[in-house]
Amino acid sequence: MAVIRKFDLKFIGIIGIIKLEFKEIKSDNDAMYELAYVLGRKYWSNGYVIEGTKACLKYSFRVLRISKVFSKIKKENYMSCAIAKKIRNESVK
């Protein structure tokens, strides 16, 4: 999903849920979903990723009926680790 800044309608990045495809996955019940995002550096630390990930997760849980979503984050990526911790500690269902 495109991330568009509200006040000037500027495209600033993407946020979404990716369905991972593996040969071992036999059905949608076994499918794995990953939360991913890319945002222009000058738009970091403005709450856009938090707002967008919450919206994606709510849609995934409520509409798509996905029960589990994960993110693979390198421990050196402190900002993404902090975002994941914040999202995990808040109820998005």
C-alpha positions in Angstrom: 0.0 0.0 0.0 1.3 3.4 -0.9 2.0 5.8 2.0 0.7 9.2 1.0 1.2 12.2 3.3 -2.3 13.7 4.1 -1.5 17.4 4.0 0.2 17.5 0.5 -0.7 14.1 -1.0 3.0 13.3 -1.4 4.1 9.7 -1.9 6.6 8.9 0.9 6.9 5.1 0.9 5.1 1.8 1.0 3.8 -0.4 3.9 2.2 -3.8 3.4 1.6 -7.4 4.3 3.5 -9.9 2.1 2.2 -13.5 1.8 5.3 -15.7 1.7 5.1 -18.6 -0.7 7.0 -21.9 0.1 6.7 -25.3 -1.5 6.1 -26.7 2.0 2.9 -24.6 2.6 0.0 -26.8 1.6 -2.9 -24.4 2.4 -3.8 -20.8 3.4 -4.0 -22.0 7.0 -0.3 -22.7 6.9 0.7 -19.5 5.1 3.1 -17.1 6.5 2.7 -13.3 6.3 5.3 -10.6 6.8 4.8 -7.0 7.6 7.2 -4.8 5.6 7.8 -1.1 4.9 10.1 1.3 3.1 9.9 5.0 3.8 12.0 7.9 2.5 14.6 8.7 5.1 13.5 12.3 5.5 10.0 11.0 6.6 11.4 8.8 9.4 10.4 9.6 13.1 7.1 11.3 12.2 4.8 8.4 13.2 4.0 7.4 9.6 5.2 3.9 10.0 3.3 3.3 13.2 0.1 4.6 11.8 0.5 2.6 8.6 1.5 -0.6 10.2 -1.5 -0.4 12.6 -3.8 0.1 9.6 -2.3 -2.9 7.7 -2.4 -5.1 10.8 -6.0 -4.2 11.5 -7.0 -4.9 7.9 -5.1 -8.2 7.9 -6.7 -9.5 11.2 -10.2 -8.1 10.7 -10.8 -8.4 6.9 -8.3 -11.0 5.6 -8.7 -13.1 8.8 -4.9 -13.6 9.1 -4.1 -14.9 12.6 -0.4 -14.2 12.7 2.0 -11.7 11.1 5.7 -11.4 11.6 8.6 -9.0 10.8 12.2 -10.1 10.3 14.4 -7.3 11.6 18.2 -7.1 12.0 19.1 -6.2 15.5 21.2 -3.4 14.3 18.1 -1.7 12.9 17.2 0.1 16.1 14.4 2.2 14.7 12.5 -0.9 13.2 13.1 -2.8 16.5 11.5 0.1 18.4 8.6 0.2 16.0 8.0 -3.5 16.3 8.2 -3.3 20.1 5.7 -0.4 20.2 3.3 -2.2 17.8 3.6 -5.5 19.8 2.8 -3.7 23.0 -0.4 -2.1 21.6 -3.5 -4.0 20.7 -4.2 -3.8 17.0 -6.8 -6.5 16.8 
